[in-house]
Amino acid sequence: MTKTHPYMLHLFIYYIYIFLVLKV
């Protein structure tokens, strides 16, 4: 699915995770 830019995807997920945690 995302074998071209796995690093970017990981960063994006991480960012979303932090955002969600901060929202709480």
N, C-alpha and C positions, 0 to 999 in steps of 0.2 A: 504494500500500500504506500508506504513512505520510505523507500529504500534509498532515495536520492538524497534526502536531507533529514536523516534521523536526529541529528543534533538539534536542528532548528525546532523540530517537533517536540523534542524533550524540553527544550527551553520554554516553548510556548505552554506546554502542560504545566511546567513548574510555575510559570508566571501566573497562570490561572489559579493554580492551587494556592499560591501565596495571597492572591487577591481575595479568594473565597475565605481564607483564614482571617484576613484583615477585616473583611466585611462582618464577620461574626464577632 
